[in-house]
Amino acid sequence: MTQFKDFDIAEHLTTPEDMAEYLEASFEEDAGDGLLIRSALNNIARAQGMTQIARDAGLGRESLYKALSSTGNPEFATIMKVMKALGLKLHATVV
């Protein structure tokens, strides 16, 4: 019987460009509740190393996991700290 490995997007986010494009897609596709954006940030943080990202953002590792979980409700300042730690910026465009 063939064994399949669970797909983990974090294993495929290998370049800063991949990470930025993935996050940009989550901004475009999010339903407005932030769930997809939190999930993307979580995956990018795991790809880069959650412990180091938490440290760089000035957060505890557990706090970062909680903030970026499906039930998390992080403050905007937390999101901005995490994005900075990830080496990403938020941009606005006209729709």
DSSP file (Angstrom, degrees, kcal/mol; ACC not computed):
  #  RESIDUE AA STRUCTURE BP1 BP2  ACC     N-H-->O    O-->H-N    N-H-->O    O-->H-N    TCO  KAPPA ALPHA  PHI   PSI    X-CA   Y-CA   Z-CA
    1    1 A M              0   0    0      0, 0.0     2,-0.3     0, 0.0     0, 0.0   0.000 360.0 360.0 360.0 136.1    0.0    0.0    0.0
    2    2 A T        -     0   0    0      1,-0.0     2,-0.5     2,-0.0     0, 0.0  -0.550 360.0-147.0 -76.6 132.5    1.3    3.4   -0.9
    3    3 A Q        -     0   0    0     -2,-0.3     2,-0.4     2,-0.0    -1,-0.0  -0.870  11.0-157.4-100.3 131.1    2.0    5.8    1.9
    4    4 A F        -     0   0    0     -2,-0.5     2,-0.4     3,-0.0     3,-0.0  -0.878  10.3-135.0-109.2 141.2    1.4    9.5    1.3
    5    5 A K        -     0   0    0     -2,-0.4     2,-0.1     1,-0.1     3,-0.0  -0.740  31.3-105.0 -91.0 140.1    3.0   12.2    3.3
    6    6 A D        -     0   0    0     -2,-0.4     2,-0.4     1,-0.1    -1,-0.1  -0.397  39.5-112.2 -61.5 138.9    0.9   15.2    4.5
    7    7 A F        -     0   0    0     -2,-0.1     2,-0.5     3,-0.0    -1,-0.1  -0.606  33.3-172.4 -75.8 129.5    1.5   18.3    2.4
    8    8 A D    >   -     0   0    0     -2,-0.4     3,-1.7     1,-0.1     4,-0.4  -0.939  14.1-161.2-126.4 107.4    3.2   21.0    4.3
    9    9 A I  G >> S+     0   0    0     -2,-0.5     3,-2.0     1,-0.3     4,-0.6   0.802  87.5  70.7 -57.6 -30.6    3.4   24.3    2.5
   10   10 A A  G >4 S+     0   0    0      1,-0.3     3,-0.6     2,-0.2    -1,-0.3   0.816  91.8  58.9 -58.6 -30.2    6.1   25.5    4.9
   11   11 A E  G <4 S+     0   0    0     -3,-1.7    -1,-0.3     1,-0.2    -2,-0.2   0.679 108.0  46.3 -70.4 -17.2    8.5   23.0    3.3
   12   12 A H  G <4 S+     0   0    0     -3,-2.0     2,-1.4    -4,-0.4    -1,-0.2   0.430  85.3  91.5-107.6  -2.1    8.0   24.7   -0.1
   13   13 A L    <<  +     0   0    0     -4,-0.6    -1,-0.1    -3,-0.6    -3,-0.0  -0.690  47.4 144.1 -92.3  83.4    8.4   28.3    1.0
   14   14 A T        +     0   0    0     -2,-1.4    -1,-0.2    34,-0.0    -4,-0.0   0.605  51.6  48.0-103.9 -14.1   12.1   28.4    0.3
   15   15 A T  S  > S-     0   0    0     -3,-0.2     4,-2.1     1,-0.1     5,-0.2  -0.910  79.0-119.5-126.3 155.4   12.8   31.9   -1.0
   16   16 A P  H  > S+     0   0    0      0, 0.0     4,-2.5     0, 0.0     5,-0.2   0.858 116.9  55.5 -57.8 -34.1   11.7   35.3    0.2
   17   17 A E  H  > S+     0   0    0      2,-0.2     4,-2.5     1,-0.2     5,-0.2   0.909 106.0  50.1 -65.8 -42.1    9.9   35.8   -3.1
   18   18 A D  H  > S+     0   0    0      1,-0.2     4,-2.3     2,-0.2    -1,-0.2   0.925 112.4  47.9 -59.0 -44.7    7.9   32.6   -2.6
   19   19 A M  H  X S+     0   0    0     -4,-2.1     4,-2.3     2,-0.2    -2,-0.2   0.909 112.2  48.0 -65.0 -43.3    6.9   33.8    0.9
   20   20 A A  H  X S+     0   0    0     -4,-2.5     4,-2.6     2,-0.2    -1,-0.2   0.915 113.4  47.3 -64.7 -43.5    5.9   37.3   -0.3
   21   21 A E  H  X S+     0   0    0     -4,-2.5     4,-2.3     2,-0.2    -2,-0.2   0.888 111.5  51.3 -65.8 -38.9    3.8   35.9   -3.2
   22   22 A Y  H  X S+     0   0    0     -4,-2.3     4,-1.8    -5,-0.2    -2,-0.2   0.923 112.7  45.2 -63.0 -45.4    2.2   33.4   -0.9
   23   23 A L  H  X S+     0   0    0     -4,-2.3     4,-2.1     2,-0.2    -2,-0.2   0.908 111.1  53.4 -66.2 -41.1    1.3   36.2    1.6
   24   24 A E  H  X S+     0   0    0     -4,-2.6     4,-1.9     1,-0.2    -2,-0.2   0.907 108.1  50.7 -59.5 -42.0    0.1   38.4   -1.2
   25   25 A A  H  X S+     0   0    0     -4,-2.3     4,-2.2     1,-0.2    -1,-0.2   0.877 107.8  53.1 -63.8 -36.9   -2.2   35.7   -2.4
   26   26 A S  H  X S+     0   0    0     -4,-1.8     4,-1.7     1,-0.2    -1,-0.2   0.875 106.5  53.0 -67.5 -35.3   -3.6   35.3    1.1
   27   27 A F  H  < S+     0   0    0     -4,-2.1    -1,-0.2     1,-0.2    -2,-0.2   0.922 113.1  44.3 -61.2 -43.0   -4.4   39.0    1.2
   28   28 A E  H  < S+     0   0    0     -4,-1.9    -2,-0.2     1,-0.2    -1,-0.2   0.845 120.7  38.2 -71.0 -34.8   -6.3   38.7   -2.0
   29   29 A E  H  < S+     0   0    0     -4,-2.2    -1,-0.2    -5,-0.1    -2,-0.2   0.574  83.1 119.0 -97.6 -10.6   -8.2   35.5   -1.2
   30   30 A D     <  -     0   0    0     -4,-1.7    -3,-0.0    -5,-0.2    -4,-0.0  -0.278  63.5-135.7 -59.8 140.9   -9.0   36.1    2.5
   31   31 A A        -     0   0    0      1,-0.1    -1,-0.1     0, 0.0    -3,-0.0   0.478  53.2 -92.4 -77.8  -2.3  -12.7   36.2    3.3
   32   32 A G  S    S+     0   0    0      0, 0.0    -1,-0.1     0, 0.0    -2,-0.1   0.341 111.7  91.2 107.4  -5.7  -12.3   39.2    5.5
   33   33 A D  S    S-     0   0    0      0, 0.0    -3,-0.0     0, 0.0     0, 0.0   0.473  92.3-123.0 -99.8  -3.5  -11.9   37.4    8.8
   34   34 A G  S  > S+     0   0    0     -8,-0.1     4,-2.9    -7,-0.1     5,-0.2   0.401  76.3 122.0  80.7  -3.7   -8.1   37.2    8.6
   35   35 A L  H  > S+     0   0    0      1,-0.2     4,-2.4     2,-0.2     5,-0.2   0.923  75.4  44.9 -59.4 -47.1   -8.0   33.4    8.9
   36   36 A L  H  > S+     0   0    0      2,-0.2     4,-2.3     1,-0.2    -1,-0.2   0.874 114.1  50.0 -66.5 -37.0   -6.2   32.9    5.6
   37   37 A I  H  > S+     0   0    0      2,-0.2     4,-2.6   -11,-0.2    -2,-0.2   0.923 111.2  48.2 -68.0 -44.6   -3.7   35.7    6.4
   38   38 A R  H  X S+     0   0    0     -4,-2.9     4,-2.4     1,-0.2    -2,-0.2   0.911 112.1  50.5 -60.6 -41.8   -3.0   34.2    9.8
   39   39 A S  H  X S+     0   0    0     -4,-2.4     4,-2.6    -5,-0.2    -2,-0.2   0.916 110.7  48.3 -62.5 -43.8   -2.5   30.8    8.3
   40   40 A A  H  X S+     0   0    0     -4,-2.3     4,-2.6     2,-0.2     5,-0.2   0.927 112.3  48.4 -63.6 -44.6   -0.1   32.2    5.7
   41   41 A L  H  X S+     0   0    0     -4,-2.6     4,-2.5     1,-0.2    -1,-0.2   0.892 111.3  51.6 -62.4 -38.8    1.9   34.1    8.3
   42   42 A N  H  X S+     0   0    0     -4,-2.4     4,-2.4    26,-0.2    -2,-0.2   0.938 111.3  46.7 -61.2 -47.8    2.0   30.9   10.4
   43   43 A N  H  X S+     0   0    0     -4,-2.6     4,-2.1     2,-0.2    -2,-0.2   0.894 113.4  48.1 -63.9 -40.6    3.3   28.8    7.5
   44   44 A I  H  X S+     0   0    0     -4,-2.6     4,-1.8     2,-0.2    -1,-0.2   0.906 111.4  50.7 -66.8 -41.5    5.9   31.4    6.6
   45   45 A A  H  X S+     0   0    0     -4,-2.5     4,-1.7     1,-0.2     8,-0.2   0.901 110.4  49.4 -63.3 -40.6    7.1   31.7   10.2
   46   46 A R  H  < S+     0   0    0     -4,-2.4     4,-0.3     1,-0.2    -1,-0.2   0.889 108.7  53.8 -64.6 -37.9    7.4   27.9   10.4
   47   47 A A  H  < S+     0   0    0     -4,-2.1    -1,-0.2     1,-0.2    -2,-0.2   0.863 116.5  37.7 -63.7 -35.4    9.4   27.9    7.2
   48   48 A Q  H  < S-     0   0    0     -4,-1.8    -1,-0.2    -5,-0.1    -2,-0.2   0.659 132.6 -82.3 -89.9 -17.7   11.8   30.4    8.6
   49   49 A G     X  -     0   0    0     -4,-1.7     4,-2.3    -5,-0.2     5,-0.2   0.503  30.4-138.0 111.5 101.6   11.8   29.0   12.2
   50   50 A M  H  > S+     0   0    0     -4,-0.3     4,-2.7     1,-0.2     5,-0.2   0.857 100.6  54.1 -58.6 -41.2    9.1   29.8   14.6
   51   51 A T  H  > S+     0   0    0      1,-0.2     4,-2.1     2,-0.2    -1,-0.2   0.924 111.7  43.9 -62.5 -45.2   11.4   30.3   17.6
   52   52 A Q  H  > S+     0   0    0      2,-0.2     4,-2.9    -3,-0.2    -1,-0.2   0.896 113.6  50.6 -67.8 -40.1   13.6   32.8   15.9
   53   53 A I  H  X S+     0   0    0     -4,-2.3     4,-2.0    -8,-0.2    -2,-0.2   0.921 110.3  50.1 -64.0 -42.9   10.7   34.7   14.4
   54   54 A A  H  X>S+     0   0    0     -4,-2.7     5,-3.1    -5,-0.2     4,-0.6   0.930 112.6  47.3 -59.6 -45.2    9.0   34.9   17.8
   55   55 A R  H ><5S+     0   0    0     -4,-2.1     3,-1.1     1,-0.2    -2,-0.2   0.934 112.4  48.6 -61.4 -47.2   12.3   36.2   19.3
   56   56 A D  H 3<5S+     0   0    0     -4,-2.9    -1,-0.2     1,-0.3    -2,-0.2   0.803 112.5  49.2 -64.6 -29.1   12.8   38.8   16.5
   57   57 A A  H 3<5S-     0   0    0     -4,-2.0    -1,-0.3    -5,-0.2    -2,-0.2   0.508 115.4-115.6 -87.8  -5.0    9.2   40.0   16.9
   58   58 A G  T <<5S+     0   0    0     -3,-1.1     2,-0.3    -4,-0.6    -3,-0.2   0.811  75.8 120.6  75.7  29.7    9.6   40.3   20.7
   59   59 A L      < -     0   0    0     -5,-3.1    -1,-0.3    -6,-0.2     2,-0.2  -0.840  68.3-106.3-121.9 158.2    7.0   37.6   21.4
   60   60 A G     >  -     0   0    0     -2,-0.3     4,-2.3     1,-0.1     5,-0.2  -0.560  33.1-119.7 -75.6 150.8    7.1   34.3   23.2
   61   61 A R  H  > S+     0   0    0      1,-0.2     4,-2.5     2,-0.2     5,-0.2   0.920 115.0  48.9 -58.8 -45.3    6.9   31.3   20.9
   62   62 A E  H  > S+     0   0    0      1,-0.2     4,-2.5     2,-0.2    -1,-0.2   0.890 109.9  52.4 -62.8 -38.9    3.7   30.0   22.4
   63   63 A S  H  > S+     0   0    0      2,-0.2     4,-2.7     1,-0.2    -1,-0.2   0.890 109.2  49.7 -63.9 -38.8    2.2   33.5   22.1
   64   64 A L  H  X S+     0   0    0     -4,-2.3     4,-2.1     2,-0.2    -2,-0.2   0.935 110.2  49.5 -66.5 -45.7    3.1   33.6   18.4
   65   65 A Y  H  < S+     0   0    0     -4,-2.5     4,-0.3     1,-0.2    -2,-0.2   0.929 114.1  46.4 -56.4 -45.4    1.6   30.2   17.8
   66   66 A K  H >< S+     0   0    0     -4,-2.5     3,-1.1     1,-0.2    -2,-0.2   0.922 111.0  51.1 -64.5 -44.9   -1.6   31.3   19.5
   67   67 A A  H 3< S+     0   0    0     -4,-2.7    -1,-0.2     1,-0.3    -2,-0.2   0.863 116.2  41.1 -61.2 -36.6   -1.8   34.6   17.6
   68   68 A L  T 3< S+     0   0    0     -4,-2.1    -1,-0.3    -5,-0.2   -26,-0.2   0.320  93.5 109.3 -97.1   8.0   -1.4   32.9   14.3
   69   69 A S  S X  S-     0   0    0     -3,-1.1     3,-1.2    -4,-0.3   -31,-0.1  -0.250  87.7-101.0 -77.3 171.1   -3.7   30.0   15.0
   70   70 A S  T 3  S+     0   0    0      1,-0.3    -1,-0.1   -32,-0.1   -31,-0.1   0.743 126.6  41.7 -65.5 -22.0   -7.1   29.5   13.4
   71   71 A T  T 3  S+     0   0    0     -5,-0.1    -1,-0.3   -36,-0.0    -5,-0.1   0.371  92.1 118.1-103.6   2.9   -8.7   30.9   16.6
   72   72 A G    <   -     0   0    0     -3,-1.2    -5,-0.2    -7,-0.1   -34,-0.1  -0.271  42.8-170.0 -69.4 155.8   -6.2   33.6   17.2
   73   73 A N        -     0   0    0    -35,-0.0    -5,-0.1    -7,-0.0    -6,-0.1  -0.490  18.5-174.6-142.7  66.5   -7.1   37.3   17.2
   74   74 A P        -     0   0    0      0, 0.0     2,-0.1     0, 0.0   -10,-0.0  -0.265  27.7-109.8 -69.7 150.6   -3.8   39.2   17.1
   75   75 A E     >  -     0   0    0      1,-0.1     4,-1.8     4,-0.0     3,-0.4  -0.386  30.0-112.5 -69.3 156.2   -3.6   42.9   17.4
   76   76 A F  H  > S+     0   0    0      1,-0.2     4,-2.4     2,-0.2     5,-0.2   0.876 118.7  58.3 -59.4 -37.8   -2.5   44.8   14.3
   77   77 A A  H  > S+     0   0    0      1,-0.2     4,-2.1     2,-0.2    -1,-0.2   0.869 104.2  51.9 -60.9 -36.4    0.8   45.7   16.0
   78   78 A T  H  > S+     0   0    0     -3,-0.4     4,-2.5     2,-0.2    -1,-0.2   0.923 108.5  50.2 -65.6 -44.3    1.5   42.0   16.5
   79   79 A I  H  X S+     0   0    0     -4,-1.8     4,-2.7     1,-0.2    -2,-0.2   0.917 111.2  49.1 -59.3 -43.7    0.9   41.3   12.8
   80   80 A M  H  X S+     0   0    0     -4,-2.4     4,-2.3     2,-0.2    -1,-0.2   0.890 110.6  49.9 -65.6 -39.3    3.3   44.2   11.9
   81   81 A K  H  X S+     0   0    0     -4,-2.1     4,-2.3     2,-0.2    -1,-0.2   0.910 112.6  47.7 -63.8 -42.3    6.0   42.9   14.3
   82   82 A V  H  X S+     0   0    0     -4,-2.5     4,-1.9     2,-0.2    -2,-0.2   0.927 111.0  50.4 -65.6 -44.8    5.7   39.4   12.8
   83   83 A M  H  X>S+     0   0    0     -4,-2.7     5,-3.1     1,-0.2     4,-0.6   0.908 111.0  49.2 -61.0 -40.9    5.8   40.7    9.3
   84   84 A K  H ><5S+     0   0    0     -4,-2.3     3,-1.1     1,-0.2    -1,-0.2   0.923 110.3  50.7 -63.2 -43.4    8.9   42.8   10.0
   85   85 A A  H 3<5S+     0   0    0     -4,-2.3    -1,-0.2     1,-0.3    -2,-0.2   0.820 109.7  51.7 -62.9 -30.5   10.6   39.7   11.7
   86   86 A L  H 3<5S-     0   0    0     -4,-1.9    -1,-0.3    -5,-0.2    -2,-0.2   0.571 117.7-114.4 -81.2  -9.4    9.7   37.7    8.5
   87   87 A G  T <<5S+     0   0    0     -3,-1.1     2,-0.3    -4,-0.6    -3,-0.2   0.782  75.6 125.4  80.3  27.9   11.3   40.4    6.3
   88   88 A L      < -     0   0    0     -5,-3.1     2,-0.3    -6,-0.2    -1,-0.3  -0.861  44.8-152.9-120.8 153.9    8.0   41.3    4.7
   89   89 A K        -     0   0    0     -2,-0.3     2,-0.5    -3,-0.1    -9,-0.0  -0.913  17.9-123.0-123.8 152.4    6.1   44.6    4.4
   90   90 A L        -     0   0    0     -2,-0.3     2,-0.4   -10,-0.0   -10,-0.0  -0.814  31.6-171.0 -92.1 131.6    2.5   45.5    4.0
   91   91 A H        -     0   0    0     -2,-0.5     2,-0.4     2,-0.0    -2,-0.0  -0.939  12.1-145.6-124.8 147.1    1.6   47.5    0.9
   92   92 A A        -     0   0    0     -2,-0.4     2,-0.3     2,-0.0    -2,-0.0  -0.890  17.5-179.5-110.4 143.2   -1.6   49.2   -0.2
   93   93 A T        -     0   0    0     -2,-0.4     2,-0.3     0, 0.0    -2,-0.0  -0.941  34.4-100.1-134.6 159.0   -2.9   49.4   -3.7
   94   94 A V              0   0    0     -2,-0.3    -2,-0.0     1,-0.1     0, 0.0  -0.599 360.0 360.0 -77.4 137.0   -5.9   51.0   -5.3
   95   95 A V              0   0    0     -2,-0.3    -1,-0.1     0, 0.0     0, 0.0   0.415 360.0 360.0-103.6 360.0   -8.7   48.5   -6.2
